[in-house]
Amino acid sequence: MLQTEIEAFVAAGAGADREAVRTAFAKLRDALSSGEVRAAEPDARSATGWRVNTWVKQGILLGFRFGETVDASMDHARWPFYDKDTLPLRRPGLAAGVRIVPGGSTVRDGAYLAPGVICMPPMYVNIGAWIGEQSLIDSHALVGSCAQIGARVHVSAGAQIGGVIEPIGALPVIVEDEALVGGNTGIYEGAVIKRRAVVGAGTVLTGSTPVYDLVRGEIIRPSDARPLVVPEGAVVVPGARAVAGGRGPEWGLSLATPVIVKYRDSRTDTRTELEQWIR
């Protein structure tokens, strides 16, 4: 079993058989690329609704550790690249039903792209990422290692979906079905965006960011046991709150603070529909 193999190689450390590790990692890449295996998956028993498959993240780290940096240049070496030989680029093929529009995008092998996914140039999807059907990854967007993006999600231009490989037990960034991630947004450190949520342009969310919910009159505070979870259908925009300590009041300082200003309704749905005409 692949999981057992990888866990044994991790336990062996630097003494693991190099060729055997590389063979197992190639199998893991294939399983990740097909969607058979995921770095994280839904789990109704978890407080976040998700659980980490630690052995998958361990396997990805093995691929980095036991790879050799080689010349990976393109266009007869006129476009120079140098990367681990264990981390080739993904070639989904026409049968996958994925559009990767010309213009400098890169998808690493070991990332899953479901049928109907559109990649607008230039964008980048790293190993271990999982992207659901009909999602759009727009220009200059990043989907980091092991990040999980649901179906019919719009990741807008310039958005950064951070990846979390280490620590291996940490949840990666999760964006659930039918969410909208606005332009120049940053989501990092294992934050969870529940289904149909809207993260407004320029909002920055981390696993430890408190979010002020004006609608429900509460503050969503992450803890050591539970990262930030943005509720289903929440509309989050950038905000600010006054600095009460030190010379903050005297200097008129404020800190950036994400704020939930409403929950998704029919008007929001109309404004956040995916551009069907480009599909």
C-alpha positions in Angstrom: 0.0 0.0 0.0 1.4 3.4 -1.0 0.6 5.0 2.4 2.5 2.3 4.2 5.5 2.6 1.8 5.7 6.4 2.3 5.4 6.2 6.1 8.3 3.6 6.1 10.5 5.8 4.0 9.8 8.8 6.3 10.8 6.6 9.3 14.0 5.6 7.6 15.0 9.2 7.0 18.2 9.8 5.0 18.8 6.1 5.0 15.8 5.3 2.8 16.5 3.6 -0.5 16.7 6.6 -3.0 15.4 4.8 -6.1 12.6 3.1 -4.1 11.5 6.5 -2.7 11.5 8.1 -6.1 9.4 5.3 -7.5 6.9 5.6 -4.7 6.8 9.4 -5.2 6.0 8.9 -8.9 3.1 6.7 -7.8 1.9 9.4 -5.4 2.1 12.1 -8.1 -0.1 9.9 -10.4 -2.6 9.4 -7.6 -2.7 13.1 -6.8 -3.0 14.1 -10.5 -6.0 11.7 -11.0 -7.7 12.9 -7.8 -7.6 9.4 -6.3 -5.6 10.7 -3.4 -5.9 14.2 -1.7 -3.8 16.1 0.8 -6.9 17.0 2.7 -10.5 15.9 2.3 -14.0 16.6 3.8 -14.7 15.1 7.2 -18.0 15.9 8.9 -16.5 14.8 12.3 -13.9 17.6 12.2 -14.6 21.0 13.7 -13.6 22.6 10.3 -15.3 20.0 8.2 -11.9 18.8 6.8 -9.1 16.5 7.8 -5.4 16.4 6.7 -4.0 13.3 5.1 -0.6 13.6 6.8 1.1 10.8 4.8 0.3 12.6 1.5 2.1 15.7 2.7 5.0 13.5 4.0 5.2 11.9 0.6 5.4 15.3 -1.2 8.3 16.3 1.1 10.1 13.1 0.2 9.8 14.0 -3.5 11.6 17.3 -2.8 14.2 15.7 -0.6 15.1 12.8 -2.9 14.9 14.8 -6.1 17.9 16.2 -8.0 18.0 19.7 -9.4 18.4 19.5 -13.1 18.3 21.8 -16.1 14.6 21.9 -17.0 14.9 24.7 -19.6 12.4 25.1 -22.5 12.5 26.3 -26.1 16.0 24.9 -26.8 17.3 26.4 -23.5 16.3 29.9 -24.5 13.8 29.8 -21.6 15.9 28.7 -18.6 14.5 26.7 -15.6 16.2 24.6 -13.0 14.1 22.4 -10.8 13.9 19.0 -9.1 13.7 16.1 -11.5 10.9 14.6 -9.4 8.6 17.5 -10.1 7.7 17.7 -13.8 5.0 19.9 -15.2 1.5 18.5 -15.6 0.2 17.7 -19.1 -3.5 17.0 -18.6 -4.3 16.2 -22.3 -7.5 17.1 -24.2 -9.4 14.2 -22.6 -9.2 15.9 -19.2 -11.5 18.7 -20.3 -9.3 21.4 -18.8 -8.5 24.7 -20.5 -5.0 26.1 -20.0 -5.0 29.3 -22.0 -1.7 30.1 -23.7 0.4 32.8 -21.9 2.8 31.4 -19.4 0.7 29.4 -16.9 2.2 26.4 -15.0 0.6 23.4 -13.4 2.9 21.0 -11.5 2.3 17.3 -11.9 0.6 16.0 -8.7 -2.1 18.7 -8.9 -5.7 17.7 -9.7 -7.7 19.7 -12.1 -11.3 18.5 -12.6 -13.1 18.7 -15.9 -14.2 22.2 -16.9 -11.5 24.0 -14.9 -10.2 27.1 -16.7 -6.7 28.5 -16.2 -6.2 32.0 -17.4 -2.6 33.2 -18.0 -0.3 33.6 -16.2 -1.3 31.5 -13.2 0.4 28.8 -11.1 -0.9 25.6 -9.4 1.5 23.7 -7.2 1.8 20.0 -6.3 -0.9 18.6 -4.0 -3.5 21.2 -5.0 -7.0 20.0 -5.8 -9.4 22.1 -8.0 -13.0 21.1 -8.5 -15.1 21.1 -11.7 -15.9 24.3 -13.5 -13.6 26.5 -11.3 -11.8 29.4 -12.8 -8.2 30.3 -11.8 -7.7 33.8 -13.2 -4.6 35.7 -14.3 -1.7 36.1 -11.9 -3.4 33.8 -9.3 -1.6 31.3 -7.2 -2.9 28.0 -5.9 -0.3 26.8 -3.4 0.8 23.3 -2.4 -2.0 21.1 -1.1 -4.6 23.9 -1.2 -8.1 22.5 -1.8 -10.4 24.5 -4.1 -14.0 23.4 -4.6 -16.3 23.2 -7.6 -17.5 26.4 -9.4 -15.1 28.6 -7.5 -13.8 31.9 -9.0 -10.3 32.7 -8.0 -9.9 36.2 -9.3 -6.9 37.9 -10.9 -4.0 38.4 -8.5 -5.5 36.2 -5.7 -3.0 34.2 -3.6 -4.2 30.9 -2.2 -1.4 29.9 0.1 -0.1 26.4 0.4 0.7 24.6 3.6 3.1 21.6 3.4 4.7 22.1 6.8 3.9 21.4 9.5 2.6 18.2 8.0 -0.4 18.0 10.4 -1.6 21.5 9.6 -4.6 22.0 7.4 -3.9 23.6 4.0 -6.1 26.5 2.8 -9.6 25.3 1.9 -12.0 27.2 -0.4 -15.3 25.3 -0.7 -17.8 25.0 -3.6 -19.2 28.1 -5.3 -17.1 30.6 -3.3 -15.7 33.8 -4.9 -12.2 34.9 -4.1 -11.8 38.5 -5.2 -8.9 40.1 -7.0 -5.7 40.7 -5.1 -7.0 38.7 -2.2 -4.7 36.7 0.1 -5.8 33.5 1.9 -3.0 31.9 4.0 -2.1 29.6 6.9 -4.9 27.0 6.5 -7.9 29.4 6.6 -11.1 27.7 5.6 -13.6 29.5 3.4 -17.0 27.7 3.5 -19.2 27.2 0.5 -20.8 30.2 -1.3 -18.7 32.7 0.8 -17.5 35.8 -1.0 -14.1 37.2 -0.1 -14.0 40.8 -1.4 -11.1 42.2 -3.4 -8.1 43.1 -1.4 -9.1 41.1 1.7 -6.3 39.2 3.5 -7.2 36.2 5.7 -4.8 34.0 7.6 -5.4 31.0 9.8 -5.0 33.3 12.9 -7.0 36.3 11.6 -10.1 37.4 13.7 -13.0 38.3 11.5 -15.7 40.8 12.8 -19.2 39.6 11.9 -21.4 42.8 11.8 -24.5 40.8 10.9 -24.4 38.3 13.8 -22.7 40.7 16.2 -19.8 38.4 17.0 -16.0 38.0 16.5 -14.8 34.8 14.8 -11.6 34.1 16.6 -9.3 31.2 15.5 -7.7 29.1 18.2 -4.7 26.7 18.4 -7.1 23.8 17.8 -9.1 25.5 15.0 -8.0 27.9 12.3 -10.1 30.6 10.9 -13.4 29.3 9.4 -15.3 31.9 7.3 -19.0 30.9 7.6 -21.1 29.7 4.6 -22.4 32.5 2.5 -20.5 35.2 4.3 -19.5 38.3 2.4 -16.1 39.5 3.8 -14.5 42.8 2.9 -11.5 44.7 4.1 -12.1 46.9 7.1 -10.2 48.7 9.9 -10.4 49.0 13.7 -8.8 51.7 15.9 -5.6 51.0 17.8 -6.4 51.5 21.4 -3.0 50.8 23.0 0.2 52.8 23.2 0.1 56.0 21.2 -2.4 54.6 18.7 -5.2 57.0 19.7 -2.8 60.0 19.6 -1.5 59.1 16.2 -4.9 58.1 14.8 -3.7 54.6 13.9 -5.9 51.7 12.8 -5.3 48.1 11.9 -6.6 46.2 8.9 -9.5 44.0 9.9 -11.7 41.7 7.7 -15.4 42.3 8.2 -18.5 40.3 7.3 -20.9 42.9 6.1 -23.7 40.6 4.9 -24.6 37.1 3.9 -25.1 36.0 0.4 -28.5 36.7 -1.2 -30.0 36.8 -4.7 -28.4 40.1 -5.5 -25.0 38.8 -4.5 -25.5 35.7 -6.6 -26.2 37.8 -9.7 -23.1 39.8 -9.2 -20.8 36.8 -8.6 -22.0 34.5 -11.4 -19.1 33.0 -13.4 -18.7 34.3 -16.9 -20.5 31.6 -18.8 -19.7 33.1 -22.2 -16.0 32.3 -21.8 -16.5 28.6 -21.2 
